[in-house]
Amino acid sequence: MGSGQVTSSVSTEFKGKHVTVAGLGVSGVPAAKVLHGLGAIVTAVNDGADERAQAQAAELEALGITVRLGDGDTLPEGTELIVTAPGWKPDKPLFTAAEKAGVPVWGDVELAWRLRGPEAAPWLAVTGTNGKTTTVQMLASILKAAGLRTAAVGNIGVSLLDAVLGEEQYDVLAVELSSYQLHWAPSLRAHSAAVLNLAPDHLDWHGSMEAYAADKGRIYEGNRVACVYNAADKATEDLVREADVEEGCRAIGFTLGTPAPSQLGVVEGILVDRAFVENRHKNAQELAEVADVNPPAPHNIANALAAAALARAYGVPAKAVRDGLRAFTPDAHRIAHVADVDGVAYVDDSKATNTHAAEASLAAYESIVWIAGGLAKGATFDELVTKSAPRLRGAVLIGADRALIREALARHAPEVPVVDLDRTDTGAMCAAVQEARRLAQAGDTVLLAPACASMDMFANYNKRGDAFADAVRELGSADG
């Protein structure tokens, strides 16, 4: 039976069951519809009652689903199961009430996992603080190059419920999972999985770094073939050691250096595999050249190695790794080269919304005029500035929490010239690019890697990146 069907035992499991769907939005609406279609008695609850929520409520009510807007804290009477949106925090009163009543809580990923048919496509799963989306897209590109029917799904935009229950038949799925999704997915068991890196993020949601790491580590539970970890990030290896996996599952590291046996790494500009080869103590398989990775920045090469490790764990030939990496085009605003003006490269990495991502971005260039700032979300910048100081030609700071970066620069890089832009109007990014141009010399890179969220000045990181690219193009056209 294909992955587009639900087994009869699963379909009867929900018939007449009182299920509360917590949160409308991207995951809640499909979950409510699927459960209703399986014969569950569904009540959808939502904290807000804005225009979007009202429109979604009307859509569900037309199907006969009960919707309660403006009250996401009270457990509806008779609830036997909660299916929650991933972003709802574990300490919400709704979940406290559920725990007291012995009501299980699942996320949409857990629901999708349980609705898979017995012949369903296995999951190759990826999590990490940064690089998840790029790695999953690279993985899907490699799997496609091997002639496999696949899709990049999960936290990446395509709902896992749609992938599992839709008409399309898949051989294997490349699945991006956030720490939120993993928290609410207790029975998920991937074929193979990777944790790319771990850095403090979403600690307000998880409560502590330990809880955040533990949720990330859930991705390894029950892995069958490979647990892929980052040899440069001991925390990821520790999660593999702690995981309860199936007999014969292997720990596979990736490194930007020469790989040891059971690792993938880089030798003289070549991505090589010493994990999935005969006699790995003596042999290595060439997979691709560093030049095949787009862009060939160090953190992106690490993403490519993680994707390659998961693909190789699934049995993909070396040629498909190379062809898949060559065919891959990164999403916008991820270390994207915008233009060269007067010998200066302008690079948009607006997606670098935390210090860990910005550090990886800054490490990719030798001499940088750094445009940074926005909403810090509780982050500190001392470590980032200390590590990056030797590369900084200058810094232009924007946004609500720019003073935190300015103070870190004053402490750890006092010789670096800093422009502090105290403006949030629509022309602020243009001004930032102009100031960066003034500080830059031929051979430098002007890098937008804000290390902060964007919502103080822009709708999202995409809009921030677009504003940067537009400002750079204006520089170029003014020169022309």
C-alpha positions, 0 to 999 in steps of 0.5 A: 500500500502506498503512502497516500493511504491510511490503514484501516486500523488507524482510520478507525482509531479516531472514529468518534474520538474527541480531539482538540486541535490547539492553534489554527495556522499552517499546521492546525487547519490541515490537522483539524480537517484530517481528523474530521475526515477520519471521523473524530469529533474535533474542537479547534481552539485558538488564542487569537481571534484576528481576521485570519483566525476568523476566516480559518474558523469559518472554513472549519465550521463549514465542515462541521468542526467546532471552533473556539476563538480567543480561548486557547487555555481551557481544556474542552470537556471530554477531550481525549487527545490534543493535537497542537501547533508546534509553537505552543509552549509546553507550559501553557495552562491547556497542557497543564490541564491535559497532563492532570487529566491524563490526555496525551498531546501530539504535534502535527508531526506525531499525527503524520507519523502515526497516519503513515501506511505500512509501506510508507516512505522512510524519513531522513530527518534533519534538525539543528540551530542553523542550516536545517532548510538548506541541508534538507533541500540539498538532501532532496536534490541528491535523492532526486539525482539518484532517481528517487521520488522524494520531497523536502517536507516538514518545517520547510513549508510542505505539510507532513500531513499532506506528504503522508496522506496525499496522492503522490507516492514517495520512495523517501522523504527529506524532513526538516524538524524544529525543536518545537516539532520534535518536542511534540513527536514522542513516537517518531522513528527516522531511518537516519537523522542529523543534528547539524549544530547546537547553540542557544536559541528558543530558550524562552520556549524550552526553558533551558539549554538542556531542555532545548538540546534534549528536544533536538536529540529526540530526532535520533531516537529509534534510528535504524541506519545512521545518527549523523553528528557534527564532529566540530560540535561535541554537543551533537555527538553527546546526543548520539551517545544518549540516544536509544537506537536500533541494533546496528545503527551507526554514529556518522560524523561530518567534519571540514577536516580530513575524515576519520573512519565512519566520517565524511570530510574534506581532503584537498578540496574534495568531499570524501566519504569514509563511512559508507565504503568497503574497508573504511579504515583504508579507503575513501570515496570521492563524492564531489568537489568543494566547488560543487557546493553553492555557495562554498562557505565553510558552514554550507560545506558542512551542510552539504556533508550532512546531506551527503551522509544521510543520502549515503545512509540511504544507499545513494551512489557517489555520483548522485551526491555530486549531481545533486549538489551541483543542481542545488540552488539556495533560497534567497537571503542565505549568504547570497552574493548580490553584486560587486561594486568598485571591487567590493562584494555585497552579500545578503545573509539576512537569514542569519537571525542569531549569533550562531548563524552570523558567526558562520557567515562572518567566518566565510570572508577575510575582510568584512564591513558588517551590517548588523542589528535588529531584535536580539531576543536575549542574545549576547554578542561578546563571543561573536565579536571576539571570534570575528574581530580580526576579520572586521574592517568596519561595522554599521549598526541598525535596529532596536538592540544595536547598542548591545553589538556596539558595546561588544565591539567597544569591549573586544574590537575597539579599533574597528570603526563603527557607524551607529544608525539611529533611524528605523524609517524605510530609507535606513537600509539604504543609509546603512549600505551607503555607510558600509560603502564608505568604510569598504575598500576594494577586496572587502565584503559588505556583509548583511549578517544581522545576528538579530531578528528583523521584526523591529524594522521589517516584516521578516528577514526576507523583506530586510534582505530585499531592502539590502539588495535593492540598496546595493543595486542602487549603488551599482546603477548610480555608478553605471 
